């Protein structure tokens, strides 16, 4: 299954290590490849999705992404 992060970006749910509130990580993201999933008009990230290859910044809240990632589509 894939998780849509906004702005046309999606990641496989099995590749996600963690979903964080971006405010908690603002100072600790150095040394990682960062992929922005923000629209051009948006100026602040609400969440960061950590995978083994990159950190994805999203304007969608961490709680919303967590709920979306745990939906069971095979009901």
C-alpha positions as CSV (number, residue, x, y, z in Angstrom):
1,X,0.0,0.0,0.0
2,X,1.1,3.6,-0.6
3,X,0.7,6.6,1.6
4,X,0.1,9.9,-0.2
5,X,2.1,12.8,1.4
6,X,0.8,15.6,-0.7
7,X,2.0,17.4,-3.8
8,X,2.0,14.2,-5.8
9,X,4.4,12.3,-3.6
10,X,3.7,8.9,-2.2
11,X,5.8,6.3,-0.3
12,X,5.3,2.6,0.3
13,X,3.9,2.0,3.8
14,X,6.3,-0.8,4.3
15,X,9.3,1.6,3.7
16,X,8.1,4.0,6.5
17,X,10.2,3.8,9.6
18,X,8.5,6.7,11.5
19,X,6.2,9.6,11.1
20,X,7.1,12.7,13.3
21,X,5.7,16.1,14.1
22,X,8.0,18.4,12.2
23,X,8.3,20.9,15.0
24,X,10.1,18.2,17.0
25,X,12.7,17.6,14.3
26,X,13.5,21.0,12.9
27,X,17.0,21.1,14.3
28,X,18.0,17.4,13.9
29,X,17.6,16.7,10.2
30,X,21.1,17.4,9.0
31,X,22.9,14.6,7.2
32,X,19.8,13.1,5.7
33,X,18.4,13.5,2.2
34,X,15.3,15.7,2.6
35,X,12.5,15.6,0.0
36,X,9.9,18.3,0.2
37,X,6.3,17.4,-0.5
38,X,5.1,20.9,0.0
39,X,3.3,23.0,-2.6
40,X,5.0,26.1,-3.9
41,X,2.7,28.4,-1.9
42,X,3.1,26.5,1.4
43,X,5.8,27.6,3.7
44,X,5.7,25.3,6.6
45,X,5.9,21.5,7.1
46,X,3.7,19.8,9.6
47,X,5.2,16.4,9.5
48,X,8.3,14.5,8.6
49,X,8.1,10.9,7.2
50,X,11.3,8.9,7.8
51,X,12.3,6.1,5.4
52,X,15.7,4.4,5.0
53,X,16.5,6.5,1.9
54,X,15.1,10.0,2.7
55,X,13.1,12.2,5.0
56,X,9.9,13.5,3.4
57,X,8.4,16.8,4.6
58,X,4.6,17.1,4.3
59,X,2.0,19.8,4.9
60,X,-0.3,17.0,6.2
61,X,-0.2,16.5,10.0
62,X,1.5,13.5,11.4
63,X,-1.7,12.3,13.1
64,X,-3.6,12.4,9.7
65,X,-0.7,10.5,8.0
66,X,-0.6,7.9,10.8
67,X,-4.4,7.3,10.5
68,X,-4.1,7.0,6.7
69,X,-1.3,4.5,6.9
70,X,-3.2,2.2,9.2
71,X,-6.4,2.0,7.2
72,X,-7.2,-1.5,6.1
73,X,-8.3,-1.4,2.4
74,X,-9.1,-5.1,2.2
75,X,-12.4,-5.0,4.2
